[in-house]
């Protein structure tokens, strides 16, 4: 019996032992779904705190049901470890580690490389290895494959299967989770593609689409997020023009989306955040330079989006001036520092960029965020949220800026007590008294 037939049989009989490297927003939900599907699953992470929490059945990711995690751990179906020697026990392993940008805005694939090297030391014949981390087209074949082959002594396609299946995680999405989101799989060789796709089909309810190579799957993921980046850049620019023309961009968007075809609504904001949309175009433009190709449209949208925090500060200065207050020494309260509503993730948050720019021009800035009690980012910024948002607190500030559209904030109370409000997310659109509100 060949490797393909053996693995397909083990998948059907639920005899595969699955591994997931990186127990963050992507990895932990994936590990939970594999375990729920009947596959014994081992999570790997270098952070001992995450390992401890998983093994104690404590959840730290919003999209994972606490009772599911605790039950799986109690039954011995799911466990976590920082010891990569247990890779020798698994038949399938997914790499779900971060792929951030470095200080030069270039891809930092250090976590991916380190994970591949750690796996290679213990890789056994008959294992499926899948990269899920978003990266530039070519990473699987140009980086991962040589590391695995050189350090393990095994041959890709003969001794192990290798593929790429991009993560599609939208924290806080109430409809689409890991379980029901369609999956794309690209692998090195038809047998690898068939077996890896079969593994995902055994775990997920969403359809699994197989493409011809890892590079296609890698580019597909970049396209998803670059599409959003470009269209958000377009609407941010349209928003700036509408402001100059005295037109509400929000009303324009509402009117445009009445068209049942050919238009998808995107909305302006203080910038882009999260682990994908603001980062992925940099991977593409970085790779494109290798071919002497300039992604002009994409780069222009990145410039617009990257400039939104500064634009928001300019608008804040104008609003304060109209209230006879200089930005230098003004007290500014920011509502929300996470990168999207109703989550605790502040990676690449534009709100934190806005805070930085406000402080540069002399503002005294504090924030309130019921989801993020404190933060510390890679640029050395740190702060703690106000404990309570009361009428007295709101009244003590010269300007309130809404920088995240959280639903558990009393915006009516804010409007009634604020001297001035700059709503960059249009969350106060239904409040009738708009005398002290200005939108982006």
C-alpha positions in Angstrom: 0.0 0.0 0.0 1.4 3.4 -1.0 1.6 6.5 1.2 -1.5 8.1 -0.3 -3.7 5.1 0.2 -2.4 4.6 3.7 -3.1 8.2 4.7 -6.6 8.2 3.1 -7.4 5.1 5.1 -6.2 6.6 8.3 -8.2 9.8 7.6 -11.4 7.7 7.0 -10.9 5.7 10.2 -10.0 8.8 12.3 -6.6 7.4 13.1 -4.6 10.5 12.0 -2.9 12.3 14.9 -3.0 16.0 14.1 -0.6 18.7 15.1 -1.0 22.5 15.0 2.0 24.8 15.4 1.0 28.2 16.8 -2.0 28.4 19.1 -3.2 31.9 18.3 -6.4 33.2 16.6 -5.8 30.8 13.7 -4.2 27.8 15.3 -6.3 27.2 18.4 -9.7 27.2 16.6 -8.2 24.8 14.0 -6.9 22.5 16.7 -10.2 22.5 18.4 -12.1 21.6 15.2 -9.7 18.8 14.4 -10.2 17.4 17.9 -14.0 17.8 17.6 -13.9 15.9 14.3 -12.4 12.9 16.2 -8.7 13.3 15.5 -6.4 13.3 18.5 -4.7 16.7 18.3 -1.5 18.1 19.7 -1.0 21.9 19.8 2.6 23.2 19.7 3.6 26.7 21.0 6.7 28.3 22.3 4.7 30.4 24.8 4.4 28.3 27.9 1.4 30.4 29.1 -0.7 29.4 26.1 0.4 25.7 26.6 -0.7 25.9 30.3 -4.0 27.5 29.5 -4.9 24.9 26.9 -3.9 22.0 29.1 -6.0 23.4 31.9 -9.0 23.8 29.5 -9.0 27.6 29.7 -9.8 29.5 26.5 -8.1 32.7 25.5 -9.5 33.1 22.0 -13.0 34.6 21.5 -14.1 32.3 18.7 -13.5 29.1 20.7 -16.3 27.8 22.9 -14.9 27.4 26.4 -16.9 24.2 27.1 -15.7 22.6 23.9 -12.1 23.2 24.8 -12.4 22.0 28.4 -14.3 18.8 27.3 -11.7 17.9 24.6 -8.8 18.4 27.0 -10.6 16.3 29.7 -11.2 13.5 27.2 -7.5 13.5 26.2 -8.3 14.3 22.6 -6.6 17.7 22.7 -3.4 18.7 24.4 -0.7 21.3 24.1 3.1 21.3 24.5 6.2 23.3 23.8 8.2 20.2 23.2 8.6 19.7 19.4 9.9 16.2 19.8 6.2 15.2 19.9 6.1 16.0 16.1 7.3 12.5 15.6 3.9 11.3 16.8 1.7 13.2 14.3 0.6 12.4 10.8 -0.6 15.9 9.9 0.8 19.2 11.0 -0.4 22.7 10.2 1.9 25.7 10.7 -0.2 28.7 11.9 2.4 31.1 13.2 2.5 34.9 12.7 4.0 36.5 9.6 4.5 40.2 10.6 6.4 42.9 8.9 9.8 44.0 10.2 10.7 47.6 11.0 11.5 48.2 7.3 8.0 47.1 6.3 9.4 43.9 4.7 8.2 40.3 5.4 9.4 38.8 8.6 9.3 35.0 8.0 11.4 34.2 11.0 8.5 32.4 12.8 7.7 30.3 9.7 11.4 29.4 9.2 11.9 28.5 12.9 8.7 26.3 12.9 9.9 24.5 9.8 13.3 23.8 11.3 11.7 22.6 14.6 9.4 20.3 12.7 12.1 18.9 10.4 14.1 17.6 13.3 11.4 15.1 14.2 9.5 14.7 10.8 8.7 11.1 10.1 7.8 9.4 6.8 4.1 9.5 6.0 3.4 13.0 7.4 1.4 15.8 5.8 2.8 19.3 6.4 0.6 22.3 5.6 1.6 26.0 5.9 -1.5 28.2 6.8 0.4 31.4 7.7 -0.2 34.2 5.2 3.0 34.8 3.2 4.4 35.7 -0.2 3.9 33.4 -3.2 6.7 30.8 -3.3 7.3 30.4 0.4 6.1 26.8 0.6 8.3 25.6 -2.3 11.2 27.9 -2.0 11.6 28.1 1.8 9.7 25.3 3.6 10.4 22.4 1.3 14.3 22.8 1.3 14.3 23.1 5.1 12.2 20.0 5.6 14.1 18.0 3.1 17.6 19.0 4.3 17.0 18.7 8.0 15.0 15.5 7.9 16.7 13.6 5.2 13.3 12.9 3.7 12.1 13.7 0.1 8.9 15.7 -0.5 6.3 13.8 -2.5 7.9 10.4 -1.7 8.3 10.5 2.1 6.0 13.3 3.1 3.4 15.6 1.6 3.7 19.4 1.6 1.0 22.0 0.9 -0.3 25.4 1.6 -3.9 26.2 2.8 -4.4 29.9 3.7 -6.1 30.7 7.0 -9.4 32.5 6.7 -10.1 33.8 10.2 -12.3 36.8 10.9 -12.3 37.4 14.6 -15.7 38.3 15.9 -17.6 37.2 12.8 -20.9 35.7 14.1 -21.6 33.7 10.9 -18.3 32.3 9.5 -16.0 30.5 11.8 -13.2 28.0 11.1 -15.7 25.1 10.8 -17.9 26.5 8.1 -15.6 28.8 6.1 -14.6 27.4 2.6 -10.9 26.3 2.4 -8.4 26.4 -0.4 -5.6 23.8 -0.7 -2.6 23.9 -2.9 0.1 21.2 -2.6 3.2 19.8 -4.3 1.9 17.0 -6.4 -1.5 15.6 -7.1 -1.3 12.9 -4.4 -0.4 15.5 -1.8 -3.3 17.8 -2.9 -5.8 14.9 -2.7 -4.7 13.7 0.7 -4.4 17.1 2.3 -7.8 18.1 0.9 -9.3 14.9 2.3 -8.0 15.8 5.7 -9.6 19.2 5.7 -12.9 17.7 4.3 -12.9 15.3 7.3 -12.7 18.3 9.7 -14.6 21.2 8.1 -18.2 21.8 7.0 -17.1 24.5 4.5 -16.2 23.3 1.0 -12.6 22.5 0.2 -11.3 23.8 -3.2 -8.1 22.3 -4.5 -5.8 24.4 -6.8 -2.8 23.3 -8.8 0.0 24.5 -6.6 1.0 26.1 -3.3 1.9 29.3 -5.2 -1.6 29.6 -6.5 -3.0 29.2 -3.0 -0.5 31.7 -1.6 -1.3 34.2 -4.2 -5.1 33.6 -3.7 -4.8 34.6 -0.1 -2.8 37.7 -1.0 -5.4 38.6 -3.5 -8.2 38.3 -0.9 -6.7 40.9 1.4 -5.2 43.1 -1.3 -8.7 43.4 -2.8 -9.9 44.7 0.5 -6.9 47.0 0.9 -7.4 48.6 -2.5 -11.1 49.1 -2.1 -10.7 50.5 1.4 -8.1 52.9 0.0 -10.5 53.9 -2.7 -13.3 54.7 -0.2 -10.9 56.5 2.1 -9.9 58.8 -0.8 -13.5 59.2 -1.8 -14.3 60.1 1.8 -11.6 62.9 1.8 -13.1 64.3 -1.4 -16.6 64.1 -0.1 -15.5 66.1 3.0 -14.1 68.8 0.8 -17.3 68.9 -1.3 -19.6 69.0 1.8 -21.1 65.6 0.9 -21.7 62.7 3.4 -19.6 59.7 2.2 -21.7 57.5 4.4 -24.9 58.5 2.6 -23.2 58.1 -0.7 -22.2 54.5 0.2 -25.7 53.7 1.5 -27.1 54.9 -1.8 -24.5 53.0 -3.9 -25.1 49.7 -2.2 -28.8 49.7 -3.2 -27.4 48.4 -6.6 -27.9 44.6 -6.4 -24.9 43.8 -8.6 -21.4 45.2 -9.4 -20.9 47.0 -6.1 -19.6 45.9 -2.7 -19.8 48.4 0.2 -16.5 49.4 1.9 -16.3 52.0 4.6 -13.8 54.7 5.5 -12.0 54.7 8.9 -8.9 55.7 10.8 -6.8 53.2 9.0 -6.3 49.4 8.6 -5.5 46.9 11.4 -5.2 43.2 12.1 -2.9 40.5 11.0 -3.8 40.4 7.3 -5.2 43.3 5.4 -2.6 46.0 6.3 0.3 43.5 5.9 -0.4 41.3 2.9 0.0 43.9 0.2 3.6 44.5 1.4 4.3 40.8 0.9 3.1 41.1 -2.7 4.9 44.3 -3.5 8.1 42.9 -1.9 7.9 39.7 -4.1 6.9 41.7 -7.2 10.2 43.6 -7.0 12.1 40.3 -7.6 10.5 40.3 -11.1 11.1 44.0 -11.7 7.3 44.6 -11.4 5.8 47.6 -9.7 2.3 47.2 -8.2 1.4 50.8 -8.7 -2.3 50.7 -7.9 -1.7 48.5 -4.8 1.1 50.7 -3.5 -1.1 53.9 -4.0 -3.9 52.3 -1.9 -1.4 51.5 0.8 -0.2 55.1 0.9 -3.7 56.3 1.3 -4.6 53.8 4.1 -1.3 54.3 5.9 -2.0 58.1 5.9 -5.5 57.8 7.5 -4.3 58.1 11.1 -2.5 61.4 10.3 -5.6 62.6 8.4 -7.8 61.8 11.4 -5.5 63.9 13.6 -5.7 66.8 11.1 -9.5 66.6 11.3 -9.3 66.5 15.2 -7.2 69.7 15.1 -9.8 71.5 13.0 -12.6 70.3 15.2 -10.8 71.6 18.3 -10.0 74.9 16.6 -13.7 75.5 15.9 -14.3 75.0 19.7 -11.6 77.6 20.4 -9.1 74.9 21.7 -5.6 74.2 20.5 -4.5 70.6 20.1 -1.4 71.3 22.2 -2.6 70.5 25.7 -6.1 69.4 24.7 -7.6 66.5 26.5 -8.6 63.8 24.0 -10.5 60.6 24.9 -10.3 57.8 22.4 -13.1 55.2 22.4 -11.6 51.9 21.3 -8.1 50.7 20.4 -8.7 47.3 19.0 -8.4 47.0 15.2 -12.1 46.1 14.8 -15.3 46.1 16.8 -16.0 43.8 19.7 -12.7 41.9 19.9 -9.6 42.3 22.1 -7.0 42.1 19.2 -5.0 45.4 18.7 -2.4 44.1 16.2 -1.6 46.9 13.7 -4.5 48.9 15.2 -4.9 52.2 13.4 -6.3 53.6 16.7 -2.9 53.2 18.3 -1.4 55.0 15.4 -3.9 57.8 15.9 -3.0 58.0 19.6 0.7 58.2 18.7 0.1 61.0 16.3 -2.1 62.9 18.7 0.6 62.8 21.4 3.2 64.0 18.9 1.2 67.3 18.4 0.9 67.8 22.2 -2.5 66.3 23.0 -3.1 64.7 26.4 -4.6 61.3 25.3 -6.5 58.6 27.2 -8.6 55.8 26.0 -11.5 53.6 27.0 -11.9 50.1 25.6 -13.9 47.4 27.5 -12.2 44.8 25.3 -8.6 46.0 25.7 -7.8 46.9 29.4 -4.2 47.6 28.5 -1.9 47.2 25.5 1.8 47.2 24.6 2.8 47.1 21.0 6.0 46.4 19.1 6.8 50.1 18.8 7.1 50.5 22.6 3.7 52.2 23.1 1.7 51.1 26.1 -1.3 52.4 27.9 -4.2 51.4 30.2 -7.9 51.9 29.6 -10.0 54.1 31.8 -11.9 51.8 34.2 -15.3 53.5 33.7 -17.0 55.7 31.1 -19.2 58.0 33.1 -20.9 61.3 32.2 -18.3 63.1 34.5 -15.4 61.4 32.7 -16.7 62.3 29.2 -17.3 65.9 30.4 -13.7 66.3 31.4 -12.4 65.9 27.9 -12.2 68.5 25.1 -12.7 65.9 22.4 -14.0 62.4 22.2 -12.8 60.3 19.2 -14.6 57.1 18.3 -11.9 54.9 16.9 -13.5 51.4 17.2 -17.1 50.5 16.7 -17.7 48.6 19.9 -21.3 47.8 20.7 -20.9 47.8 24.5 -20.4 51.5 24.7 -23.2 54.0 25.7 -22.9 56.4 22.8 -26.1 58.3 23.7 -24.5 59.1 27.0 -21.3 60.1 25.3 -23.1 62.5 22.9 -25.1 64.1 25.7 -22.0 64.9 27.8 -19.2 65.5 25.2 -18.0 68.9 24.3 -17.2 67.6 20.8 -17.3 64.1 19.2 -15.3 63.0 16.2 -16.9 59.7 15.1 -14.5 58.0 12.7 -16.7 54.8 12.5 -20.1 56.4 12.1 -21.5 54.4 15.0 -23.5 57.3 16.2 -25.4 57.7 13.0 -28.8 57.1 14.6 -28.4 59.7 17.3 -30.8 62.6 16.5 -28.9 65.4 18.2 -25.8 65.8 16.1 -24.9 69.3 17.1 -21.6 68.2 18.7 -20.9 65.2 16.3 -18.6 65.2 13.3 -18.0 62.1 11.2 -15.0 61.1 9.1 
